[in-house]
C-alpha cells in the first residue's frame, strides 16, 4: 500500500517556515504518527479511535498526507455513526497506513533538502 505525499503542500510549507523548520516539523509529525500507531495497536475503544482519527485528520492534511487524512475522516465518521463492524474490519488497514506514512515522512526528513526528493 503505497501512499503519496502532496508535494505542493510540503513545498508550500517549506516556503513558509524554511528548510530547517520543515525538517523539524516532518520529524514531529512522524513521531506523532508513531504514537497514534501505538495507540491504534493497543486494542483501542471506539471513542479512542474517533479521537485519534480526529487528530490525524487535520495533522495529515496539514502535512500533505491526503490519503491518510481521508482515511482518518472516514474512520471518524464511521465511528460517529456507530459502525463498529466497519471500523473493526478496517482498523488493520488504518494502522498500516499510519505506520507507513510515519516511515515515509521520517525518510523524507532524513534528507538535507527534502524538497529535492519530492516528485
WOCOR-V603516 format. One record per backbone hydrogen bond with DSSP energy under -0.5 kcal/mol. CO is the residue of the C=O (numbers start at 1). NH is the residue of the N-H. E is the energy in kcal/mol with one decimal. If there is no record, write none. Layout:
BEGIN
co | nh | e
CO | NH | E
CO | NH | E
END
This chain:
BEGIN
co | nh | e
5 | 7 | -1.3
6 | 10 | -1.9
7 | 11 | -2.8
8 | 12 | -2.4
9 | 13 | -2.1
10 | 14 | -2.4
11 | 15 | -2.2
12 | 16 | -1.9
13 | 17 | -2.6
14 | 18 | -2.2
18 | 22 | -2.1
19 | 23 | -2.2
20 | 24 | -1.9
21 | 25 | -2.8
22 | 26 | -2.8
23 | 27 | -1.9
24 | 28 | -2.3
25 | 29 | -2.6
26 | 30 | -2.2
27 | 31 | -2.5
28 | 32 | -2.5
29 | 33 | -2.4
30 | 34 | -2.2
31 | 35 | -2.0
32 | 36 | -2.2
33 | 37 | -2.8
34 | 38 | -2.3
35 | 39 | -2.2
36 | 40 | -2.7
37 | 41 | -1.4
39 | 42 | -1.0
45 | 49 | -2.4
46 | 50 | -2.6
47 | 51 | -2.4
48 | 52 | -2.9
49 | 53 | -2.8
50 | 54 | -2.2
51 | 55 | -2.0
52 | 56 | -2.8
53 | 57 | -2.6
54 | 58 | -1.2
55 | 59 | -1.9
56 | 60 | -3.1
57 | 61 | -1.5
58 | 62 | -2.1
59 | 63 | -1.6
60 | 65 | -2.8
61 | 64 | -1.1
64 | 6 | -2.7
64 | 66 | -1.5
65 | 69 | -2.4
66 | 70 | -2.4
67 | 71 | -2.2
68 | 72 | -2.7
69 | 73 | -2.3
70 | 74 | -2.3
71 | 75 | -2.7
72 | 76 | -2.7
73 | 77 | -2.4
74 | 78 | -2.8
75 | 79 | -2.4
76 | 80 | -2.3
77 | 81 | -1.7
78 | 83 | -2.8
79 | 82 | -1.8
82 | 84 | -1.8
83 | 87 | -2.0
84 | 88 | -2.7
85 | 89 | -2.5
86 | 90 | -1.9
87 | 91 | -1.7
90 | 94 | -2.4
91 | 95 | -2.9
92 | 96 | -2.3
93 | 97 | -2.3
94 | 98 | -2.5
95 | 99 | -2.6
96 | 100 | -2.6
97 | 101 | -2.6
98 | 102 | -2.1
99 | 103 | -2.1
100 | 104 | -2.7
101 | 105 | -2.5
102 | 106 | -2.0
103 | 107 | -2.4
104 | 108 | -2.1
105 | 109 | -2.2
106 | 110 | -0.9
107 | 110 | -0.6
108 | 111 | -1.4
111 | 114 | -0.6
113 | 116 | -1.2
114 | 117 | -1.2
114 | 118 | -0.6
115 | 118 | -1.0
END
